[in-house]
Amino acid sequence: MYASSIRKFKKSASLRERIRESLSDAIISGELAPGTMVTVPVLAAEFDVSATPVREAILDLEQRGFVYSVANKGFRVTEVGEQDLREILELRQLLEAPIVAGLVGQISAEQMPKWRKSADSIIEYAEAGDLAGFLEADRRFHLDLLALHGNGRLVALVKELRVQTRMVGLAQKTESPELSKSAEEHHGILDLIEHGDRAELESLMESHIAHILSWWGPGEADATA
């Protein structure tokens, strides 16, 4: 279950941070579906840790709108509507697509193997149906790409927009070619950075981000934003 993903996060991160990221990825991917009730004792047992870091992680998630408190019961996973998701994705497309398009020719041949390895890891997690691993590797890839632009505030803003995203249907896509197709597009992005042009790369980035709508939930949205 999602608790196993705690090992994938940076060892330098605190236990509280690693639990928070594991839970947020489970919520984002739909492993913890909207409306699901969670409690600190049950989660502590799932993560095999004391209640303190779990409680702190849950309170962090409550502040960010992932869950809300239910008196004498625990915390319930919040819902994000289709319009909310469309607005988040529109902002991501406006911010990320042109910035990444501006990286054409900006990654040296010596640096490219590192990026290819990062893209390979996303594919491996997708093929294994490991959603937490997929989301963490995907997050690192895209935020690290944006970081090359040199605007830390931009990276922080996109990171927060990703946090607000819900991909409720992603948990049902682990056996689908859609997840692998999206994963393989990371190599397509690198191909265009190496040898493509800005317009083509910007278009690919827009469609790549738009995949999230097709994952959001059965029949909720198509694959265009």
C-alpha positions as CSV (number, residue, x, y, z in Angstrom):
1,M,0.0,0.0,0.0
2,Y,1.0,3.7,0.0
3,A,2.9,3.4,3.2
4,S,5.6,1.4,1.4
5,S,6.4,4.5,-0.7
6,I,8.0,6.2,2.3
7,R,11.3,4.7,1.4
8,K,11.3,6.5,-2.0
9,F,11.6,10.0,-0.5
10,K,14.8,11.7,0.3
11,K,16.5,10.2,3.4
12,S,17.4,13.8,4.5
13,A,13.6,14.5,4.8
14,S,12.1,14.2,8.3
15,L,9.8,11.3,9.0
16,R,6.9,13.7,9.2
17,E,7.8,15.0,5.7
18,R,8.1,11.6,4.2
19,I,4.8,10.4,5.6
20,R,3.1,13.6,4.4
21,E,4.4,13.1,0.9
22,S,3.4,9.5,0.9
23,L,-0.1,10.4,1.9
24,S,-0.4,13.3,-0.4
25,D,0.7,11.1,-3.4
26,A,-1.9,8.5,-2.3
27,I,-4.6,11.2,-2.3
28,I,-3.4,12.7,-5.6
29,S,-3.4,9.4,-7.4
30,G,-6.7,8.3,-6.0
31,E,-5.4,5.4,-3.8
32,L,-7.0,7.3,-1.0
33,A,-10.2,8.4,-2.7
34,P,-12.2,11.5,-1.9
35,G,-14.4,10.9,1.1
36,T,-12.2,8.3,2.6
37,M,-11.9,8.5,6.3
38,V,-8.4,8.1,7.9
39,T,-7.3,8.0,11.5
40,V,-4.0,8.6,13.1
41,P,-3.8,5.2,14.9
42,V,-4.6,3.3,11.8
43,L,-2.1,5.2,9.7
44,A,0.6,4.9,12.4
45,A,0.1,1.1,12.3
46,E,0.2,1.2,8.5
47,F,3.5,3.2,8.5
48,D,4.8,1.2,11.5
49,V,5.7,4.4,13.3
50,S,4.5,6.3,16.4
51,A,1.4,8.5,16.2
52,T,3.3,11.8,16.6
53,P,4.8,12.1,13.0
54,V,1.6,10.8,11.5
55,R,-0.5,13.4,13.4
56,E,1.9,16.2,12.4
57,A,1.7,15.0,8.8
58,I,-2.1,14.9,8.8
59,L,-2.3,18.4,10.3
60,D,0.0,19.6,7.5
61,L,-2.3,18.1,4.9
62,E,-5.3,19.6,6.6
63,Q,-3.8,23.1,6.3
64,R,-3.3,22.5,2.6
65,G,-6.8,21.3,2.1
66,F,-6.1,17.6,1.5
67,V,-8.2,16.4,4.4
68,Y,-10.6,17.9,6.9
69,S,-11.3,17.0,10.5
70,V,-14.4,15.0,11.5
71,A,-15.2,15.3,15.2
72,N,-14.5,12.1,17.1
73,K,-13.9,10.1,13.9
74,G,-10.7,11.3,12.3
75,F,-10.0,13.0,9.0
76,R,-11.8,12.8,5.6
77,V,-10.1,13.2,2.3
78,T,-11.5,16.3,0.5
79,E,-12.8,16.4,-3.0
80,V,-11.6,18.6,-5.9
81,G,-14.1,19.3,-8.6
82,E,-13.6,19.1,-12.3
83,Q,-13.6,22.9,-12.7
84,D,-11.0,23.2,-9.9
85,L,-8.8,20.7,-11.8
86,R,-9.2,22.5,-15.1
87,E,-8.1,25.8,-13.6
88,I,-5.1,24.2,-12.0
89,L,-4.1,22.6,-15.3
90,E,-4.6,25.7,-17.3
91,L,-2.2,27.5,-14.9
92,R,0.3,24.7,-15.2
93,Q,0.2,24.8,-19.0
94,L,0.6,28.6,-19.0
95,L,3.6,28.5,-16.7
96,E,5.4,25.3,-17.6
97,A,4.9,24.9,-21.4
98,P,6.7,28.1,-22.5
99,I,9.4,27.8,-19.9
100,V,10.3,24.2,-20.9
101,A,10.1,25.2,-24.5
102,G,12.8,27.8,-23.8
103,L,15.1,25.0,-22.8
104,V,15.6,23.8,-26.4
105,G,19.4,23.3,-26.8
106,Q,20.1,24.2,-23.2
107,I,21.0,20.8,-21.9
108,S,24.5,19.7,-22.8
109,A,25.4,16.3,-24.2
110,E,27.3,15.6,-21.0
111,Q,24.3,16.3,-18.9
112,M,21.7,14.4,-21.0
113,P,22.4,10.9,-19.6
114,K,21.3,12.1,-16.2
115,W,18.0,13.3,-17.6
116,R,17.6,10.1,-19.6
117,K,18.1,8.0,-16.4
118,S,15.4,10.1,-14.7
119,A,13.0,9.6,-17.6
120,D,13.7,5.8,-17.5
121,S,12.8,5.7,-13.8
122,I,9.4,7.2,-14.5
123,I,8.8,4.5,-17.1
124,E,9.9,1.7,-14.7
125,Y,7.5,2.9,-12.0
126,A,4.7,3.1,-14.5
127,E,5.3,-0.4,-15.8
128,A,5.4,-1.7,-12.2
129,G,2.1,0.0,-11.4
130,D,3.9,1.8,-8.5
131,L,1.9,5.1,-8.3
132,A,3.8,6.6,-5.5
133,G,7.1,6.0,-7.2
134,F,5.7,7.3,-10.5
135,L,4.4,10.5,-9.0
136,E,7.6,11.2,-7.1
137,A,9.9,10.5,-10.1
138,D,7.6,12.6,-12.3
139,R,7.6,15.5,-9.8
140,R,11.4,15.5,-9.6
141,F,11.8,15.4,-13.4
142,H,9.4,18.4,-14.1
143,L,10.5,20.5,-11.2
144,D,14.2,19.9,-11.9
145,L,13.6,20.9,-15.6
146,L,11.9,24.2,-14.5
147,A,14.7,24.8,-12.1
148,L,17.0,25.2,-15.1
149,H,15.2,28.4,-15.9
150,G,16.6,29.9,-12.7
151,N,13.4,31.2,-11.1
152,G,12.9,29.6,-7.7
153,R,9.5,31.2,-7.2
154,L,8.2,29.6,-10.4
155,V,9.4,26.2,-9.2
156,A,7.7,26.7,-5.8
157,L,4.4,27.9,-7.5
158,V,4.3,24.9,-9.9
159,K,5.1,22.5,-7.0
160,E,2.1,23.9,-5.1
161,L,-0.1,23.6,-8.1
162,R,0.9,20.0,-8.4
163,V,0.1,19.5,-4.8
164,Q,-3.4,20.8,-5.3
165,T,-4.1,18.4,-8.2
166,R,-6.2,15.3,-7.8
167,M,-5.9,12.4,-10.3
168,V,-8.6,10.2,-8.8
169,G,-8.7,7.8,-11.8
170,L,-5.0,7.2,-11.9
171,A,-5.2,4.3,-9.4
172,Q,-7.3,2.5,-12.0
173,K,-4.8,3.2,-14.8
174,T,-2.0,1.0,-13.6
175,E,-2.8,-1.8,-16.1
176,S,-3.6,0.7,-18.9
177,P,-1.3,1.7,-21.7
178,E,-2.1,5.4,-20.9
179,L,0.2,5.5,-17.9
180,S,3.1,4.0,-19.9
181,K,2.4,6.4,-22.8
182,S,2.5,9.4,-20.5
183,A,5.7,8.1,-18.9
184,E,7.4,7.6,-22.3
185,E,6.6,11.2,-23.2
186,H,9.4,12.3,-20.8
187,H,11.9,11.0,-23.4
188,G,9.9,12.8,-26.1
189,I,10.4,16.0,-24.1
190,L,14.1,15.4,-23.9
191,D,14.3,14.5,-27.6
192,L,12.8,17.9,-28.4
193,I,15.1,19.7,-26.0
194,E,18.0,18.1,-27.8
195,H,16.9,18.5,-31.4
196,G,13.4,20.0,-31.6
197,D,12.0,23.4,-31.8
198,R,10.2,25.6,-29.3
199,A,6.7,25.4,-30.8
200,E,6.7,21.6,-31.0
201,L,8.0,21.2,-27.4
202,E,5.5,23.7,-26.1
203,S,2.7,21.8,-27.7
204,L,3.9,18.5,-26.3
205,M,4.1,20.0,-22.8
206,E,0.6,21.2,-23.0
207,S,-0.8,17.8,-24.1
208,H,1.4,16.1,-21.5
209,I,-0.1,18.1,-18.7
210,A,-3.6,17.6,-20.1
211,H,-3.4,13.8,-19.6
212,I,-4.3,14.5,-16.0
213,L,-7.9,15.3,-17.1
214,S,-8.3,11.8,-18.6
215,W,-7.1,10.3,-15.3
216,W,-9.3,12.4,-13.0
217,G,-12.2,10.1,-13.0
218,P,-14.3,7.8,-15.3
219,G,-16.4,9.9,-17.6
220,E,-15.5,13.1,-15.9
221,A,-13.4,14.7,-18.6
222,D,-11.6,14.0,-21.8
223,A,-7.9,14.3,-22.5
224,T,-8.0,18.0,-23.5
225,A,-7.7,21.0,-21.3
